[in-house]
């Protein structure tokens, strides 16, 4: 985060198969999700992108971990991949659960910010995961956003393919 503040994150870039990276990460988290009786689903495909594999894996892992933490038992968490424009891909991380109140949506990517405890009985985490994720996505010239309602919470990443 300190590197991000000073524009010092310089992603190493190679062409990566983001579909495969997501598949592998979902397989990694399968045991944790299974313990909570949560189904992990990957939908859609995107072209290969030019990015830092390790940094993107860290960002995606943060989002999967959060989704598993807040998805109720017996439900499913989905990652939906799509092409937004010719050179922009979008990843939507969609999980059901208690909605995040509107007043918190603009702050969830801030360091150490935590939505009030009424959203979850689980108090794990430091409030840095989404801030780190945001800095990684922005270092890749991408954007991140969040929406939440009574059906689900969606975090959307937009990334350039090159």
C-alpha positions in Angstrom: 0.0 0.0 0.0 2.9 2.3 0.7 4.3 1.6 -2.8 0.8 2.3 -4.2 0.7 5.7 -2.5 3.9 6.7 -4.1 3.1 5.1 -7.6 5.9 2.6 -7.0 3.9 -0.6 -7.9 5.3 -1.6 -11.3 3.6 -4.8 -12.3 5.7 -7.3 -14.2 3.8 -8.1 -17.3 3.3 -11.2 -19.2 0.4 -12.7 -21.2 -1.7 -14.7 -18.8 -4.7 -16.9 -19.2 -7.0 -15.3 -16.6 -9.6 -18.0 -17.1 -7.1 -20.6 -16.0 -5.9 -18.5 -13.1 -9.4 -18.1 -11.8 -10.1 -21.8 -12.2 -6.9 -22.6 -10.2 -7.8 -20.2 -7.4 -11.3 -21.5 -7.1 -9.9 -25.0 -6.8 -7.5 -23.8 -4.1 -10.4 -22.3 -2.1 -12.7 -25.3 -2.7 -12.0 -26.9 0.7 -12.7 -23.8 2.6 -15.9 -23.2 0.6 -16.9 -26.9 1.1 -16.6 -26.5 4.9 -19.2 -23.8 4.7 -21.3 -25.7 2.1 -20.8 -22.9 -0.5 -20.6 -23.7 -4.2 -18.0 -21.9 -6.2 -18.9 -21.2 -9.8 -16.9 -19.7 -12.8 -18.9 -18.4 -15.7 -17.8 -16.8 -19.0 -14.4 -16.5 -20.6 -12.1 -13.6 -21.4 -9.1 -13.4 -23.7 -5.6 -13.6 -22.3 -4.4 -10.4 -20.8 -1.0 -8.7 -20.3 -0.6 -8.4 -16.5 1.3 -9.4 -13.4 0.2 -12.9 -12.6 1.2 -12.9 -9.0 -0.4 -9.5 -8.2 -3.6 -10.4 -9.9 -3.8 -13.7 -8.1 -3.4 -11.9 -4.8 -6.2 -9.5 -5.7 -8.5 -12.2 -6.9 -7.7 -14.3 -3.8 -8.7 -11.4 -1.6 -12.0 -11.2 -3.3 -12.7 -14.9 -3.2 -11.8 -15.1 0.5 -14.1 -12.2 1.3 -16.9 -13.7 -0.7 -16.6 -17.1 1.1 -16.5 -15.3 4.4 -19.8 -13.5 3.8 -21.7 -16.0 1.7 -24.3 -17.9 3.8 -24.0 -21.7 4.0 -25.8 -23.5 1.2 -25.5 -20.7 -1.3 -23.2 -20.1 -4.2 -20.5 -17.6 -5.1 -19.9 -16.8 -8.8 -17.2 -15.2 -10.8 -18.6 -14.0 -14.1 -16.0 -13.0 -16.8 -16.9 -11.0 -19.8 -15.5 -8.7 -22.5 -16.7 -5.2 -21.9 -15.0 -3.6 -24.9 -12.5 -4.9 -27.4 -9.6 -4.2 -25.0 -11.3 -4.2 -21.6 -12.4 -7.3 -19.7 -14.7 -7.4 -16.7 -14.8 -9.8 -13.8 -17.8 -9.8 -11.5 -17.5 -11.4 -8.1 -21.1 -12.1 -7.0 -22.1 -13.4 -3.6 -25.4 -13.5 -1.7 -25.6 -12.4 1.9 -26.5 -9.4 4.0 -26.3 -6.3 1.9 -23.7 -3.6 2.6 -25.5 -0.4 3.6 -25.2 2.3 0.9 -23.3 4.6 3.3 -20.4 2.1 3.4 -20.1 1.4 -0.3 -17.8 4.4 -1.0 -15.5 3.5 1.9 -15.0 -0.3 1.6 -11.8 0.1 -0.4 -10.3 2.5 2.2 -7.5 1.1 4.4 -8.7 -0.4 7.7 -12.3 0.3 6.9 -14.7 -2.3 8.1 -18.4 -2.4 7.6 -20.2 -2.6 11.0 -20.4 -6.0 12.7 -24.1 -6.4 12.1 -23.3 -7.5 8.5 -21.5 -10.6 9.8 -20.8 -12.4 13.1 -17.3 -13.1 11.6 -14.7 -10.5 12.8 -11.8 -11.9 10.8 -9.7 -9.6 8.8 -7.8 -6.3 9.2 -9.7 -4.1 6.7 -6.7 -4.1 4.3 -7.8 -6.8 1.7 -10.0 -4.6 -0.4 -7.5 -1.6 -0.2 -4.7 -3.9 -1.4 -7.0 -5.3 -4.2 -7.8 -1.8 -5.3 -4.2 -0.7 -5.4 -3.3 -3.8 -7.5 -6.1 -3.2 -10.0 -5.3 0.4 -10.3 -1.6 -0.4 -10.9 -2.8 -2.4 -13.9 -4.7 0.7 -15.2 -8.0 -0.9 -14.2 -10.9 0.0 -12.0 -12.9 -1.6 -9.2 -16.4 -0.9 -8.0 -19.0 -2.4 -5.7 -22.8 -2.7 -5.6 -24.9 -4.3 -2.9 -28.6 -5.1 -2.5 -30.8 -7.6 -0.8 -30.1 -10.3 -3.5 -26.3 -10.0 -3.6 -23.1 -8.0 -3.4 -21.0 -7.6 -6.6 -17.5 -6.4 -6.9 -16.6 -5.6 -10.5 -13.1 -5.4 -11.8 -12.3 -3.9 -15.2 -8.9 -4.5 -16.7 -7.2 -3.7 -20.0 -6.1 -6.7 -22.0 -2.8 -5.0 -23.0 
